Amino acid sequence: MRHSTLRQLELFEAIARLGSFTRAAEELFLTQPTVSMQIKKLSDTVGMPLFEQVGKKIYLTDIGHELHRTCLGISEHLSNFEMIAADMKGLKKGKLRLAVVTTAKYFAPRLLGTFCQQYPGVDVSLKVSNRERVLERLASNLDDLYILGLPPVDVDVVAEAFLENNLVVIAPANHPLAKKKRIPLERLVKEPFLLREPGSGTRMATERKFDESGLKLKMRMELGSNEAIKQAVIGGLGVSVLSRHTLELDTPSKQFVVLDVKGFPIKRHWYFVYPSGKKLSIIARTFVDHLRQASQV
Ligand code: PGA
């Protein structure tokens, strides 16, 4: 069988499907003698006849049926392979434009790193801004994908959650509440609070939490980044709510604590989002798969 050619198998498949040597010859732009000769060679290779003729009609023999099934399997494998090859050509070169909220910068570059190792020809750009800015970029369709802590409600988007994002309360290590258990929210609001700038998703989720309980925060200071907040907490300026992701890297962790507050952590997720009508490039789709896989680890 190794010596039969793909062309012979293609011919054989056409005859089996069309029930006629003549029609198969027409379909493949060959002369009938060529078809007959090639099928004879194929039968010789197999060592048994593949067709039998009854009157004017031809039928597959038992071994012919087997070979037909094999041909269908081969052609399915080949068309899968063609699809993969086309996708890989598309993935060799191209751009991925990503916009993420500030808090996602603690994990998004790492995910991009592993993606770029796999697809070194892909040129990546990463914009990091707060939630409001990222939503402005989405409205102007500037990027392929957006990573947010909460999908927008007033824009028609496709959104899928892929990683957990828990918001916790942090305080300086020597804070009087540091060792307390199940601190009520009513007690927490007595503390001076450090909040991110307006437009921040972290700030929005924090304010919503207290609003839902009918409580009002005492804002001591507004700071434009998670790092500035951590430093201000360590400096004893107040307590704050931050994503646990922000505590992982480069953080002098012994200098502050996560407080055990009732109703915390605020359990959220990271979402990748894109406008509903947008057709994602093969690169963006592959990156989406990469995000899904990463979140299963
Ligand atoms: P932020 O967003 O970095 O703008 O606070 C985080 C979020 O949306 O959860």
Residues whose N, C-alpha, C, O or C-beta is under 5 A from the ligand:
A	BS01	PGA	V101 T102 T103 S129 N130 R131 L148 G149 L150 G199 S200 G201 T202 R203
